[in-house]
């Protein structure tokens, strides 16, 4: 179950934070000249409590019309770089207008942290998606804002001293189907604020609703130690947290928290040796993760990471009390010949020493990657940007597939070959990361010329050399139109289309947002049969909003072709929740 009232808001924030390249992180940046005509415009009005809002900044971020390929940085005809970001400010009447826009899709938002969109169930200042055809002018893209609520107070320690530069977290209190109150986004830093030099915090721009305030615990660092998590009013028990009702424009003061004694952290030291010879394993990385034990009231996490020296010695710092599981692995973009079964240790009220991790030399998985049906040199060069990951699960732990004993990664070499080392015995699954470039899709994995259904069986120390990764260069396009059979009364303005390649064991799928005109485009598709799935935001009887499956449809996409499709759906029928 995934509430998605912030989907467009999150898209807006991602584009704002990472405008180059939009939505896709790539290893190379394409610079192209932007020769699109700039004959489009957007205008509208911003009001606050029904009155004109002057000098409010409205931001326009260009959104890729299709999200399967990297978005290039465009160089305009005058030589300047177009970073796909545009801004305008409202005048004395609250009106704004921006002209000279190219045709495309834009995320538009009134940029204000203290004010919110005046819509029911709004959880943020929600932006709007606007699609402009060539020469189109869109008027009345309006924003009606209201002032958000405020919660403020002071955080002090056990001696009453202000706790400075400490995160205070805001959680939305919701009532679940069981009638019990639950905290949403607890422990996250999305709705958080730092205390100032007086220990005072002030969280503003809060939508109307019920909230809980907490500090300490994870992400609550101060002086190198942690405080235990404390909820208002001064309780460590989340169930005892008091709900704070907030109305639009209301300021709630005096929500103070008194944290307990700083929680001491500990160190864990040990050595990594080869399981067969007892020789030290130098320079390998070690990480440990706290194990959550069922029935325990300790909900604080714990993590430590370090690197062994030339004698295999390591030291992990900043650990809470609890049980930990250690593993060895290579550093980022590095390789190692070793793996180790998880080693556990317990941190109580003192530092831990003498931990011994026995590492073994793993097997190797190697082979070649090819692009099926393509000899294009430029397309082949894309293979060297692809990262391959190998996840290994021992035979005796197949039921716990979420806890692989090891994972290793490598890049495909320019000649298409790859080599994964240090792979633990068991069932090995291979995955790829194309770095945001969806023009290549992994459609099949073969071993010895035969397709692999799920995984490769690897014996201890075995060297497998006959693996082939078969990619397809996607050249197909699906363009579509969503049509409701009647005016939807419970459907939000957020739609998403997904396309899954049928009969494919590697999980090839594509997705994109549907624009406000009901149009969508999916490109870089390998030839094949696809199932299209339309998802949309549905408001449930209890007021919650969920992403639900609205319609499904199958379609065939020949290589290099553009297929058009209309997807009808009945907004009055019961919907299935998206999984």
C-alpha positions in Angstrom: 0.0 0.0 0.0 1.6 3.2 -1.1 -0.1 6.6 -0.6 0.9 8.7 -3.5 -0.5 12.2 -2.9 3.0 13.5 -3.2 4.0 11.8 -6.5 4.1 15.0 -8.5 5.7 16.8 -5.6 8.5 14.2 -5.4 9.0 14.4 -9.2 9.2 18.2 -8.8 11.8 17.9 -6.0 13.9 15.4 -7.9 13.9 17.5 -11.0 14.8 20.6 -8.9 17.6 18.9 -7.1 19.0 17.1 -10.2 18.1 19.1 -13.3 21.0 17.7 -15.3 20.2 15.2 -16.7 16.5 15.1 -15.7 15.3 12.0 -14.0 18.2 9.8 -15.2 21.7 9.5 -13.8 24.1 8.6 -16.6 27.8 8.1 -17.0 27.9 10.5 -20.0 26.1 13.7 -20.8 24.8 14.5 -24.3 24.8 18.1 -25.4 22.4 18.8 -28.3 21.2 22.1 -29.8 17.7 22.9 -28.9 16.0 24.0 -32.1 12.4 23.6 -30.9 10.2 26.6 -31.6 9.6 28.7 -28.5 6.0 29.8 -29.1 4.2 28.4 -26.0 3.2 30.1 -22.8 1.7 29.4 -19.4 -0.1 31.9 -17.2 -2.3 31.9 -14.1 -2.9 33.4 -10.8 -1.8 32.7 -7.2 -4.0 33.5 -4.3 -3.6 33.1 -0.5 -6.8 32.7 1.4 -8.6 34.0 -1.7 -6.6 37.2 -1.9 -4.0 38.0 -4.6 -0.5 36.8 -3.7 2.2 39.2 -4.9 5.8 38.3 -5.5 5.4 34.6 -5.3 7.8 32.6 -7.4 6.3 30.1 -9.8 8.7 27.5 -11.1 8.5 25.5 -14.3 10.6 22.3 -14.7 10.6 20.6 -18.0 9.8 16.9 -17.7 10.9 14.4 -20.3 8.0 13.3 -22.5 9.3 9.8 -22.2 11.3 8.6 -19.2 13.1 5.6 -20.7 16.1 7.3 -22.1 18.5 10.0 -20.7 17.4 13.6 -21.2 20.1 15.6 -23.0 21.3 19.0 -22.0 20.2 21.3 -24.7 22.2 24.2 -26.2 19.8 26.9 -27.5 20.3 28.6 -30.8 21.9 31.6 -29.1 24.6 29.3 -27.6 23.3 29.4 -24.0 22.7 26.2 -22.1 19.1 25.3 -21.4 18.8 23.6 -18.0 15.1 23.1 -18.5 14.2 25.3 -15.6 12.1 28.5 -15.9 10.8 30.9 -13.3 8.3 33.7 -13.0 7.0 36.0 -10.2 3.5 37.1 -9.6 2.5 40.8 -9.9 0.4 42.8 -7.6 -2.7 41.0 -8.7 -1.1 37.6 -8.1 -0.9 37.0 -11.8 2.1 35.4 -13.6 3.0 34.6 -17.1 6.0 33.0 -18.8 6.4 33.0 -22.6 8.9 31.7 -25.1 8.5 28.1 -23.8 9.1 25.2 -26.2 6.4 22.5 -26.6 6.7 19.8 -24.0 5.6 18.7 -20.5 6.2 20.9 -17.5 5.9 20.5 -13.8 4.6 23.8 -12.5 4.6 24.8 -8.8 4.1 27.9 -6.6 7.3 27.8 -4.7 6.4 28.5 -1.1 7.4 26.6 2.0 5.0 28.3 4.3 1.9 28.0 2.2 0.1 24.9 0.9 -2.3 24.1 -1.9 -5.9 24.6 -0.6 -7.1 21.1 -1.7 -8.6 18.4 0.4 -6.1 15.8 1.7 -3.2 17.9 0.4 0.1 16.8 2.0 2.3 19.3 0.3 2.2 22.3 -2.0 1.3 20.0 -4.9 2.6 21.0 -8.4 0.6 20.7 -11.6 1.6 18.8 -14.7 1.0 20.9 -17.9 1.6 19.6 -21.5 2.1 22.2 -24.2 1.6 21.4 -27.9 3.4 23.6 -30.5 2.0 27.1 -30.3 -0.2 26.4 -27.3 -1.0 29.0 -24.6 -2.3 27.6 -21.3 -4.2 30.1 -19.2 -5.7 29.8 -15.7 -3.0 27.4 -14.3 -3.9 28.8 -10.9 -2.8 28.0 -7.4 -5.0 28.7 -4.3 -2.8 28.6 -1.3 -3.5 28.7 2.5 -0.9 29.2 5.2 0.3 26.0 6.7 0.3 25.2 10.4 3.3 25.6 12.7 4.6 23.5 15.6 7.4 24.9 17.7 9.1 24.1 21.0 12.5 23.4 22.7 14.6 20.3 23.0 16.7 19.9 26.2 18.8 17.2 27.6 18.5 15.4 31.0 20.1 18.4 32.7 17.9 20.9 31.1 20.5 22.2 28.7 19.5 23.0 25.1 20.3 20.3 22.5 21.8 22.2 19.6 21.7 21.2 15.9 19.5 18.2 16.6 16.9 16.8 14.2 13.2 17.0 15.4 10.9 14.8 13.4 7.3 15.3 12.4 5.1 12.2 11.8 1.5 12.2 10.5 -0.8 10.3 12.8 -3.3 8.2 10.8 -6.0 5.7 12.0 -5.6 2.3 10.3 -8.2 -0.2 9.4 -7.7 -1.8 12.9 -8.9 1.5 14.5 -5.4 2.1 16.0 -3.3 5.2 15.4 -0.1 4.8 13.4 2.7 7.1 12.6 3.5 7.7 9.0 7.1 8.6 7.9 8.4 8.0 11.4 12.2 8.3 11.6 12.5 10.0 8.2 14.0 13.5 7.7 11.5 14.6 5.0 9.4 16.4 7.7 12.2 17.4 10.0 13.8 20.6 11.4 17.1 21.3 13.2 17.2 23.0 16.5 19.0 26.3 16.8 21.5 27.5 19.4 18.7 27.7 22.0 17.5 24.2 21.3 14.4 25.7 19.7 12.8 24.2 16.6 10.0 25.5 14.4 8.4 23.3 11.8 6.2 25.3 9.4 4.1 24.7 6.3 2.3 21.8 7.9 -1.0 20.6 6.3 -4.0 20.4 8.6 -4.1 17.1 10.4 -2.9 15.3 13.5 0.9 14.9 14.1 3.5 13.5 16.5 6.8 15.0 17.4 9.9 13.1 18.2 13.7 13.5 18.6 16.6 11.3 19.3 17.2 7.7 18.1 18.4 7.3 14.5 19.6 10.5 12.9 19.7 12.1 16.3 23.4 12.7 16.7 24.9 15.0 19.3 28.5 15.1 20.6 29.3 11.8 18.9 26.6 9.9 20.9 22.9 9.2 20.4 19.9 9.9 22.5 17.2 7.3 22.8 14.2 8.3 20.7 11.7 10.3 22.6 8.1 11.3 21.6 6.1 14.2 22.9 5.2 14.3 25.8 8.6 12.8 26.9 7.9 9.1 26.3 10.0 6.5 24.6 6.9 4.5 23.6 5.5 5.4 20.1 2.1 4.1 21.2 2.1 6.7 24.0 2.9 9.6 21.6 0.3 12.4 21.9 -1.4 13.4 18.7 -1.1 17.2 18.1 -4.0 18.6 16.1 -3.0 21.3 13.6 -5.2 23.6 11.7 -4.3 25.7 8.6 -2.5 28.8 9.7 -2.4 27.8 13.4 0.8 28.0 15.4 1.1 25.4 18.2 3.7 26.4 20.8 5.3 24.8 23.8 5.7 21.3 22.3 8.9 20.7 24.3 10.9 17.5 24.6 13.3 16.5 27.3 15.7 13.9 26.1 17.3 11.3 28.4 21.0 10.8 29.1 23.1 10.5 26.0 23.2 7.0 24.9 26.7 5.6 24.8 28.0 3.9 21.7 30.6 1.2 21.4 33.3 -0.3 19.3 33.8 -3.7 17.8 37.2 -5.0 16.7 38.4 -8.1 15.1 40.3 -9.8 12.2 39.5 -11.2 8.8 41.4 -14.4 8.0 41.3 -17.0 5.2 39.2 -20.0 6.3 41.6 -22.6 4.8 45.1 -21.1 5.7 44.4 -18.8 8.6 46.3 -16.0 6.7 45.1 -12.5 7.1 42.9 -11.0 4.4 44.1 -7.4 3.9 42.2 -4.3 2.7 38.8 -5.9 2.5 35.8 -3.9 3.7 33.6 -5.0 6.6 30.1 -3.9 7.5 27.8 -4.9 10.3 24.0 -4.4 10.6 22.0 -4.6 13.7 19.6 -7.6 13.8 16.1 -6.9 14.8 14.9 -9.7 17.0 11.2 -10.5 17.1 9.5 -9.5 20.4 12.3 -7.1 21.3 11.3 -3.6 22.5 14.6 -2.2 21.1 13.6 -0.5 17.9 16.8 1.5 17.3 19.0 0.6 14.4 22.7 0.2 14.2 25.3 0.1 11.5 29.1 0.1 11.2 31.5 0.0 8.4 35.3 -0.1 8.1 38.2 -1.5 6.2 40.8 -4.1 7.3 44.4 -3.2 7.4 47.3 -5.2 5.9 47.1 -7.7 8.8 43.3 -8.1 8.4 42.5 -6.1 11.5 39.4 -3.9 11.6 37.5 -1.7 14.0 33.9 -0.6 13.8 32.7 2.4 15.8 29.5 4.1 16.8 27.5 1.0 17.6 24.4 0.8 19.8 23.7 -2.1 22.1 22.3 -5.2 20.4 23.1 -8.1 18.1 24.9 -7.6 14.9 25.7 -9.5 11.7 29.0 -8.8 9.9 29.9 -9.5 6.3 32.8 -8.7 4.0 32.6 -7.1 0.6 34.5 -5.1 -2.0 34.4 -1.3 -2.0 32.5 0.6 -4.6 33.7 -0.1 -8.1 36.2 -2.6 -6.7 36.5 -6.4 -6.8 37.4 -9.0 -4.2 38.1 -12.8 -4.4 36.6 -13.5 -1.0 33.2 -14.0 0.6 32.2 -14.9 4.1 29.1 -16.3 5.8 27.6 -13.8 8.2 29.4 -13.6 11.5 27.3 -12.4 14.5 28.4 -10.7 17.7 26.6 -9.0 20.7 27.2 -5.5 22.0 26.1 -5.1 25.6 27.6 -2.5 27.9 31.2 -2.6 26.7 33.3 -2.6 23.6 33.7 -5.9 21.8 37.0 -7.4 20.6 38.3 -10.7 19.2 35.7 -11.0 16.4 37.0 -13.4 13.8 35.6 -13.4 10.3 36.6 -16.5 8.2 36.6 -15.6 4.6 36.8 -18.1 1.7 37.8 -17.6 -1.9 34.7 -17.6 -4.0 34.0 -18.8 -7.5 33.8 -16.8 -10.7 31.1 -16.1 -13.2 32.2 -14.8 -16.5 30.9 -14.6 -20.1 30.0 -12.1 -22.8 27.2 -9.7 -23.4 25.7 -9.1 -26.8 23.1 -6.9 -28.4 20.7 -9.2 -30.3 20.3 -8.3 -34.0 22.5 -5.2 -33.9 26.0 -4.5 -35.2 25.8 -0.7 -34.7 29.1 0.4 -33.2 27.6 3.3 -31.3 25.0 1.1 -29.7 27.7 -1.5 -28.7 29.6 1.2 -26.8 26.7 1.5 -24.4 27.5 -2.0 -23.1 30.6 -0.7 -21.3 28.4 1.6 -19.2 26.4 -1.3 -17.8 27.0 -2.6 -14.3 26.4 -6.3 -13.5 25.5 -7.5 -10.0 25.6 -11.1 -8.7 23.6 -12.1 -5.7 24.2 -15.5 -4.1 22.0 -17.4 -1.7 23.2 -20.7 -0.2 21.0 -23.7 -1.0 20.1 -24.2 2.7 18.8 -20.6 3.0 16.6 -20.4 -0.1 13.6 -19.6 1.9 15.3 -16.4 3.1 16.1 -14.9 -0.3 16.0 -11.4 1.1 19.3 -12.0 2.9 21.9 -13.0 0.3 25.2 -14.1 1.7 27.2 -12.0 -0.8 26.8 -9.7 -3.7 29.5 -8.6 -6.2 29.5 -6.2 -9.1 31.5 -5.4 -12.2 31.3 -3.4 -15.3 31.0 -4.9 -18.8 34.3 -4.4 -20.6 34.4 -2.6 -24.0 34.7 -5.9 -25.8 31.5 -7.1 -24.2 33.1 -9.6 -21.7 32.6 -9.5 -17.9 34.1 -11.3 -14.9 32.6 -11.5 -11.4 34.9 -12.8 -8.7 34.5 -13.9 -5.1 31.0 -15.2 -5.7 29.7 -17.4 -2.9 28.4 -20.9 -3.7 24.6 -21.3 -4.0 22.0 -20.0 -6.4 23.3 -16.9 -8.1 21.0 -14.4 -9.7 22.4 -11.7 -12.1 21.0 -8.2 -12.4 22.1 -5.2 -14.5 22.0 -1.5 -14.0 22.1 0.5 -17.3 22.8 3.8 -15.5 19.4 5.3 -16.5 19.8 4.5 -20.2 16.7 2.4 -21.1 17.6 2.1 -24.8 19.2 -1.2 -23.9 17.2 -3.9 -22.1 18.3 -7.3 -20.7 15.9 -9.7 -22.3 17.6 -13.1 -21.7 20.4 -14.8 -19.8 21.9 -18.0 -21.1 24.3 -20.6 -19.8 25.8 -23.1 -22.2 23.4 -21.8 -24.9 20.3 -22.6 -22.8 18.1 -19.9 -21.3 18.3 -19.5 -17.5 14.9 -19.5 -15.8 15.9 -17.9 -12.5 19.4 -18.5 -11.2 22.8 -20.2 -11.8 24.0 -23.0 -9.5 27.5 -22.3 -8.4 29.6 -24.9 -6.4 32.3 -23.8 -4.0 35.3 -22.4 -6.0 33.6 -23.2 -9.3 34.5 -21.1 -12.4 31.6 -20.7 -14.7 32.6 -19.2 -18.1 29.7 -19.8 -20.5 27.2 -17.1 -19.5 25.7 -14.9 -22.1 23.7 -11.7 -21.4 21.5 -10.9 -24.3 20.4 -7.3 -24.6 17.9 -5.8 -27.1 18.2 -2.3 -28.5 14.7 -0.8 -28.0 13.4 0.8 -31.1 9.7 0.5 -30.5 7.3 3.2 -29.3 3.8 3.1 -27.7 1.8 6.3 -27.8 -1.5 6.2 -26.1 -4.6 8.0 -24.9 -6.4 7.3 -21.6 -10.2 7.7 -21.8 -12.7 7.4 -18.9 -16.1 6.2 -19.8 -17.6 8.8 -17.5 -16.3 11.8 -15.5 -14.3 10.3 -12.6 -15.4 11.5 -9.2 -12.9 9.8 -7.0 -9.8 9.8 -9.3 -7.0 12.2 -8.7 -5.0 13.9 -11.4 -2.0 11.6 -11.1 -1.9 8.7 -13.6 1.0 6.3 -14.4 1.3 3.8 -17.3 3.4 0.7 -17.0 4.4 -1.7 -19.8 5.8 -5.2 -19.0 7.4 -7.3 -21.6 5.5 -10.7 -21.5 7.3 -14.0 -21.3 10.5 -12.4 -20.1 12.3 -13.7 -17.0 14.5 -10.7 -16.4 11.6 -8.4 -15.5 11.8 -5.9 -18.3 9.3 -3.1 -17.8 8.8 0.6 -18.6 6.7 3.3 -17.1 5.9 7.0 -17.5 3.4 9.5 -16.2 0.2 10.2 -18.2 -0.2 13.9 -18.9 -3.3 16.0 -18.0 -4.6 15.5 -21.5 -4.6 11.7 -20.9 -1.7 11.1 -23.3 1.4 9.1 -22.7 4.5 7.8 -24.6 6.8 4.9 -23.9 9.9 4.6 -26.1 13.0 2.5 -26.5 10.9 -0.7 -26.3 12.3 -4.1 -27.5 10.0 -5.9 -29.9 7.5 -8.2 -28.2 4.2 -8.6 -26.5 3.4 -6.1 -23.7 0.8 -5.8 -20.9 -0.1 -2.2 -20.3 -1.3 -1.2 -16.9 -2.9 2.1 -16.0 -2.5 3.2 -12.4 -4.2 6.2 -10.8 -4.8 7.8 -7.4 -8.1 6.8 -5.9 -9.6 8.4 -2.8 -11.0 5.7 -0.5 -14.1 6.1 1.7 -11.9 6.8 4.8 -10.2 9.7 3.0 -6.9 8.0 2.3 -5.5 8.1 -1.2 -3.9 5.1 -2.8 -2.4 4.1 -6.2 -4.8 1.6 -7.7 -4.9 -0.4 -11.0 -7.5 1.2 -13.2 -7.2 -0.8 -16.4 -5.0 -3.4 -18.2 -4.5 -4.1 -21.9 -2.2 -6.2 -24.0 -0.5 -4.9 -27.1 2.2 -6.1 -29.6 5.1 -3.9 -30.5 7.1 -4.8 -33.7 10.7 -3.7 -33.9 11.2 -0.1 -35.0 7.5 0.7 -35.1 5.2 3.2 -33.3 2.0 1.7 -32.0 -1.0 3.8 -30.9 -3.5 2.6 -28.4 -6.5 3.9 -26.5 -7.0 2.7 -22.9 -10.6 3.0 -21.7 -11.6 2.5 -18.1 -14.7 2.8 -16.0 -14.1 5.1 -13.0 -17.2 3.8 -11.3 -16.1 0.2 -10.9 -14.1 -1.2 -7.9 -10.3 -1.0 -8.4 -7.5 -3.3 -7.5 -4.8 -2.0 -5.3 -1.4 -1.8 -7.1 1.2 -4.3 -5.9 
